[in-house]
Amino acid sequence: MRTLSADAEHIKLRELIDAARKEPVALVEDGGRAAVVLSPDEFDRLDEQDRIRREAKARLRVSIHREASERGLTEAELERLLPDES
């Protein structure tokens, strides 16, 4: 990942866009990352991965609730055993 200072006087927008097309670019301010610039393709890839993960988690949760109900666990007991880890 390329790193650039977030100092607006030194950033050339065209160079930032060109660099982000090749790899994520971290903008650093006060010694820490202030932002990360991604290409649209990389953003879409990460967004799709996140969507797939959320859908899989929702399906798993439904399955767990169904099985817990079949085994006689109450909703309160199940929630105590399975904290929400988003």
Secondary structure, DSSP 8 states (H G I E B T S, - for coil): -EEEE--TTT--HHHHHHHHHHS-EEEEETTEEEEEE--HHHHHHHHHHHHHHHHHHHHHHHHHHHHHHHTT--HHHHHHHS----
